[in-house]
Each structure stands twice: as structure tokens, then as C-alpha cells.
Amino acid sequence: MLMSPPAPVASLEALENPGEFIPRHIGIDAADEALMLSVIGEASRAALINSIVPRAIARAKPMDLPAPVTEAAALAELKVIAGKNQVLKSFIGQGYYGTHTPGVILRNILENPAWYTAYTPYQAEISQGRMEALVNFQTMVCDLTGMPIANASMLDEATAAAEAMTLARRSVKSKSQRIVLAGDLHPQTIEVIQTRAAPIGIEVLIANSQQEWEAALAGDLFAAVIQYPASSGWIADWKADVEAIHAKQAAAIVATDLLALTLLTPPGEWGADIVVGNSQRFGMPMGAGGPHAAFMACRDEFKRSLPGRLVGVSVDVHGKPAYRLALQTREQHIRREKATSNICTAQVLPAVIASMYAVYHGPEGLKRIAQRVARYTAILSRGLAQLGYAATHHDTAFDTLSLHTKEATNSIAARAVSKGVNLRKAWDEYLCISLDETTTRADVELIWSIFAKDGQPLPSIAAMDEGRPSLIPESQLRTSPYLTHPVFNTHHSETAMLRYIRSLSDKDLALDRSMIPLGSCTMKLNATSEMIPITWPEFANMHPFAPASQLQGYAELDQQLRDWLCQATGYAGISLQPNAGSQGEYAGLLAIKAFHESRGEAHRNICLIPSSAHGTNPASAQMVGLQVVVTHCDEQGNVDMDDLRAKCEQHSANLSCIMITYPSTHGVFETQVKELCELVHSHGGRVYVDGANMNALVGVAAPGEFGGDVSHLNLHKTFCIPHGGGGPGVGPVCVVEDLVPFLPGHATAGDARKVGAISAAPLGNAAVLPISWMYIRMMGESGLKAATETAILSANYISTRLRDHFPTLYASANGHVAHECILDLRSLKESSGVMAEDVAKRLIDYGFHAPTLSFPVPNTLMVEPTESESLFELERFIDAMIAIREEIRQIEDGRLPQDDNPLKNAPHTAEALLSGEWSRPYSRELAAYPVPALRRNKYWSPIGRVDNVYGDRNLFCSCVPVEDYES
Ligand SMILES: *Cc1c(COP(=O)(O)O)cnc(C)c1O
């Protein structure tokens, strides 16, 4: 087709087309929109929105955002901001280290939409590739820590340590409420533990000397936390201490380093009960603090209380090994107000990368890297001693030296910076130096030159290497093998690695193959231009605790993004520190709690939560020590205002807050939301608006304007950060003016406030913030508003088109929905035996990822198309759903048996269709190609339906046995 040239009178602006990204992001064009509106029966998009969004809450004025710019212009502008970060060579350590991301992993995972656009693996059959990678991660953590079971990632090391604290509290026999921390933990870990302990009445005792430590262990405690090697680098033998801890019926929690454990006796071999840490240095750049996959491993008895996601090995209907998420009944979405952790989105993509780093290097490669780091450290130490700076701590170290530099501390640190090097200043008069995989001979010499006094000759590497020095104590040398499974010993050439990565991603369905219409999760476009900046060295290679003067680019990014998000939400203040929605909830509730306390109303501890809420809401409330009172929903799915009024009255004196989701998780704009906010305020309570559904609000209505006091956003839903197969996320916490003083601070990074750190790093998952920045910059006010309106349009189109096949459960009085719709499948059980899950699995045969299954209403599917899908793709989905409804009708009519039909047997594998006799009462063609288009483009499920019960009964969470693996 020939393009018609622009009209000769086009303005220069139109020719330049600054808004050119908007139609790249929004999949519906003007012609499609007109057609869709006619089906819905509305005259214009504006009329549709006016009939859906209650006029009482419509925005008073548009968002004040910079006008949209092109992809190229946005990248150029961000490059200037990135350039304000100064990338020095960092030897700060403290949990963050230089690493080389292998190119094959960088390009084929971190930069590959097949991996980064995948969803959390709730639909096991289409997630086998990423779950194999996660099982590799779990196996790697188990092997290196010497523990029997590990989960599939935690948000960061500090929050993992805090979760270990509560896991210990509920698992040990000791009745104590005291936890003892070795003073030589990373300071951010201490800070986050303190933040998390306070609201649940746990006393934190920090032991800053050997005497204090011994006295603390002799006293009352339920757990003690040790860092191994310590933050200062010291490698101690903790065996006797662990025995003393166990004698108190208490738990030994160990924070550790995976690279060090390739050489050191693992904590599991000296009695640790829970082991946590961060896998960052296995290939993930420092990124100013995240995202990285932290980990948690524990003893077998604790596994049913282990927080976070756990991938297990089960079997499919054909008896073949199959991965799926295990022990889901532990999780917040099931346990709700009885939950002990609120983790939902975790750090899947970084966990996949860390696991692949281990697969690529293998045990020998990892060991060589670790030995090199250890040798450079020993050489550095010798040379420094020769220059007059003896390392402290018993002459033990893996990668970190602490030097008592006394009054010279500041001048040496300043000299280091002048030579392009950051050292860590600690405990007033010490300097710490941490080496890593990227360290070279030249680096060691550079560090010597910083410490050498004028004219002092520098040591020579060769001389210092004489006798192959080691600072790892003989008694702590590891003797046990690790990573013996074939997966860690096979893919060591780049060709083999490339094909392994490809073979896994080929098993999975991500946004690069089809729409993922997941209600509440907003699987929209993650544009390539948005992804490009995250690996720029100016963002990727920054240490989170570098001096503020070097982090100016991040500071500007933080400031602009917060300003823009304030515009989008109507709030006065925002913190980007929370690294998932759940963490934003936690920070928001802490702010409310601190607010009440500041007014002498610490007794306000009741949190009202409607029954339709997402599981993280009651779980977060529980974690900040609030008492959850569930309020009812009425027939239409709205908050039951009479019940709410009664509960407000009943708890008036003690009301802390309400947590609502808006528009509701039922996919409806409740008209009485303003009234609801006023009611809660009139009883002295605050209103928490869960912002997961902001994709229905941006540019149209603002929670900070219609009565909300606090919200979290999910930048990994509304603002284009990809899901990564279940993380990373960013969950900014947004508040109104009087709550701004209670946003989380970060004393470790020099920002002490009333509420302490809730994440290890001051900007949380800082390195993915450029994604949301790019999105807002390229869309501007008009683009963002159009995105919201189109998302609502598309949801209404699907709801209308499927009305006669799968009715929408909840709608407003005029029949419209918000940006998602719940398809009601509940009557099908009676008529055909078909459950929503069967439809979800049958959709796989049609090449789709299922919508959200059974949330918030059991046996329903919640569909959220987002603005990014084209009408073509919406029609493909609608056609599939209608065809599936026809299949169900055949069951209802008795033409197909209830227990043997294309739905119950879905998904169909190629193997099942090709092998042996076909004895089903329907054809192979119907099984595989129910609509003709599938003959041109077919996704084949690699396994049949997974048996969940078998997997939980026979819990196995490591790499499958070698016989199965190789078959
Ligand atoms: C996704 C979601 C959350 C939790 O956010 P995470 O980033 O997964 O922690 C909370 N509430 C609702 C309604 C959600 O959809």
C-alpha cells in the first residue's frame, strides 16, 4: 500500500510528530475506535468515559506534564540526566559488588522480551521454561548455602532478613520477643529489621562487641542474626554460637554471600536455621540498589511457613515431570489476614539471570572467580600492610578488608575519589574495601597508590602473591561439593548456553507471542525504548551508597518521576523506595500508623478491608500490627455502605484506616467512593486506596483528589515496567500533605526520618525507574489520558461482545465496566461440569495466556485487555472464547461427555496427539486447530495439565533427578 504524503499545509509540529510514540503504545486507531464504540452503543470516547467514571470524581484539571516527545528525543533527554551520575570504580561492597553480566545472558534474557514480558507462572503449562530457571535458582541456593529448601527469590537482602525474623518468631519454641543482631551486619539490614520489628512488638538488641554478643546470647532471645562473612569482611567460626542459640530454643539466621560460599563451609553445615542473602553479584548490575534477587533458604521443618514463591516439581497428566508453584496455601492471597508475609511480586527476572550465571560458569567457573577475588584480596591486604595499614579482624577475609584508618579516614577517602575510586567509610574511623569479579591487577595497584604516602614505593603484585596467600581460615574451607546437577555442568560454551536459554523461552507464552489479558495485572506494552536505558552504564553501574554527589542523575530521575506521579495521582508526596506493590502497602500503612501515633492516638489499630480486596491488603495490615475487620460487598459487588457505616460506628474510637481498591477489584467504578472516604474521615480514620487499578484512572480521576490519603502504585502494571515472570516491581507509596513527614527514610543512606527504611536501598529497584520515566515522557498528558480511556473502551468492547456467551458478573447501572471485566462461568459447572480453570487451560490450545483465574470471585475469569492490544488481537481472543463456548455447548447438549472433552483434556501436547491410537470422542484437528488461524501460528504446550495435589504431597523443589532430566 502506498502511503499518502502529508497534506502540503501540515504544520511543522505535525511533520515533526512529537506524539509519534502514542499510537505505538496504544493499539487501537481511530477507525477501530469508531467501530468499537458503535458495538458498545456510545457516540464517542468522551461520552463512554462520562457514562462510566462518576462525574463527582472526575479530575478538576488536566495533569501538568511536559508535552510528549519522540522515542529518540526522550532517550536523548534521559541520556543527559544519566550523565549526571558519576560512574566511579566502586569498592564499597556492603552487599553490592561489580559483576560481569555474560553477554549471552544480557542479550538473550535481560534484553529479551520472551523473558522480561512474561507473567508470574500461575499457569504452569505455559511457564515451564521460566520455572525450570527458577528451580535452577533454588537448587543453586540450596547447594551453596547447604540448606534443604530455598524459595524462588526475595525482594532484597534486608527485607529477606526481616522476613527471616518473623519466620523464626512463628517457628521456634522460645517464647521470647527479642532478636539479637550481630553489630557487623550490613547497616541497611539492621535498619530494615528495626523498621519491621517495631510495629509487631519485637525487641531488637544489637551486639556491638564480643562481650555484648556473649551477654546477649546468654539472655533471652528467639533468634540471632549473623553475617557470614561479616560486613567488615571477618570470617568467623560460628558453630559454638549456633549451639548456644539452639540451647535457647531460638533460631540462627545467617546472612551470607553466594560467591564466598563457593569457598567457605556453608551455614547449613554448621547448623543455620534460616539463610538469606542477595544473588546480585551473579550477573546483575548494581543498578543503584536493585533490582536483584535476594534469597531465603531454611530447614525442612520451616518449609510450610517459608515466605515468597516456591517452585516445585510435580507431574502432568501423562506422568511426565512438570514444574508448578508449590504450597500456594502458604501465600497471602489464600491466608489473607492470617498471612505472615505479604510478598506477591518478587524478583523473578533477576533470579533467572543469577541462575543462568551459575549454569554458564558452572561450579568450576564460579570457584575460579571466587578464588581470584580471594587472592586479589589477600594480595591487596599484604601490600597495604607493607604500606602501614594492617587489616583488622583476625586476618580473615574473602573479598573485604577493614582498615582502622583513624583520623586519616576522610583524607584517604577523598584521595580515592580524586582517583576515580569509592571506598566505604564505616564506624567513623574505618575504611572498608571490597573486591569483586571485575577487579584487576591495575585496580589493586590503584588502591595501593591511594594509601601510599608521598614517595612511598608501591608493593609489586608478584611479590605479594608469593606463597599464594589466602585469608580464608583453614577451618572454614569448604569441603562439600555443589552444583553437581548436569544443568550446571553442560552449557558452558556460548553456543550451548544460547540454545539452552532459547529452549526454555520457547516453552513459554509471554507478551511477545500473544495478549495476556490478566485482570488486575495490566499486561500492557513494555516498549523497547523504555527498556534501553536500564543497561546504560550510567544507571547500571552505580553503587546505592556512593556519595550523593555522584548520584545526581538518579536524584533528578527520582524527583521528576515523583513530580509526574504526583500529577497522575493527585497526591502531595511520593517515595519510590518500595520495591513491589506489597511493600508500598506496607510503607503506606506505616505512615498512617505513625501519623496516629504522632497525635497521641496510637490505640487506633482497626483496619477495615472489603471482602473483595487483594490478599496483600490484609497481609500488609497484619504485618504492621493492625487488626483487620472485613466489610461486606453487596449483590452488585460494591462495598456495602450500610455494613461499612455500622463497622465505622462500632470501631470509631479505634479506627485506623480502610483499604479499598478503586475502581474495585470487581472492575467497577463505585459511585459512592467520595461518600465512603468522607464516612471514614468522619470517624478519624484514613483512606488507603490500592492503586493497582490506576490504569483506569490516570488522567481521568485522581485518588488524592477524591478522598484517598495514601495509595501505592504498581509501576510494573500501570507504568510499563515489565512483569519479568513475577518481578521486579516498583510500588511507590503516595500520600497527602499531612502524611508526607511519615514517608520512609533511609538513615543508612543519610536520610533519617520518622519512619525508617523499608527496603535495603534508598531508591529500591532504582535501575528500572527509567522505564516509567520514558513512558510518561513519551506519552504526556494527552497520551496517558488516551491510554486510560482506550483501556476502558477495550474492556467494554470485550464485555459487550461476549455478553451472550459469558456474561459479565459486575457492571455499573448502565451495564458498563471499568478497565477490566469479570466473566461469570459459575453456572457452567452445573450445566456441563466445566470450571473456569478448564477454560483457562483450553485457551492455551488457542494460543492464549488465560485471564486472571478465580480472583476476586471463585470460578470466574477476569479479563483486562489494556490499551496496547489491537482490535485484531481482541477479536482473536473473542473468537477463541466464543469457540470455547460452543465446545461447552456440545457438552451441555450431550454431544461430548463431561469427563472427556477438549476442555477437560486441555492443554493438548503435540506428543499426546501424535502418539498411538486416538480414542477421544473428538478429533485431533479440533484438539489442536479449533480455529483455522492456528494452522499458521501455533503455540504448543510443552506438557499436559499439571497435577498440583501430587506436587504438594511429594514436595520436591530442586532440579529434577538426573534420569528424568536426561530423558
Ligand atoms: C498486584 C496487586 C497488588 C500487589 O502488588 P505486588 O506488586 O504484586 O506486590 C495489590 N493489590 C492489587 C489489587 C493488585 O492487583
The ligand as a Gaussian input file, in Angstrom:
#p B3LYP/6-31G(d) Opt

LIG

0 1
 C       -0.872000      -6.673000      42.065000
 C       -1.722000      -6.207000      43.170000
 C       -1.190000      -5.985000      44.454000
 C        0.202000      -6.384000      44.859000
 O        1.229000      -5.802000      44.169000
 P        2.646000      -6.522000      44.013000
 O        3.434000      -5.578000      43.231000
 O        2.416000      -7.823000      43.336000
 O        3.194000      -6.734000      45.385000
 C       -2.031000      -5.425000      45.403000
 N       -3.317000      -5.151000      45.129000
 C       -3.864000      -5.401000      43.913000
 C       -5.314000      -5.083000      43.682000
 C       -3.093000      -5.943000      42.897000
 O       -3.629000      -6.206000      41.698000

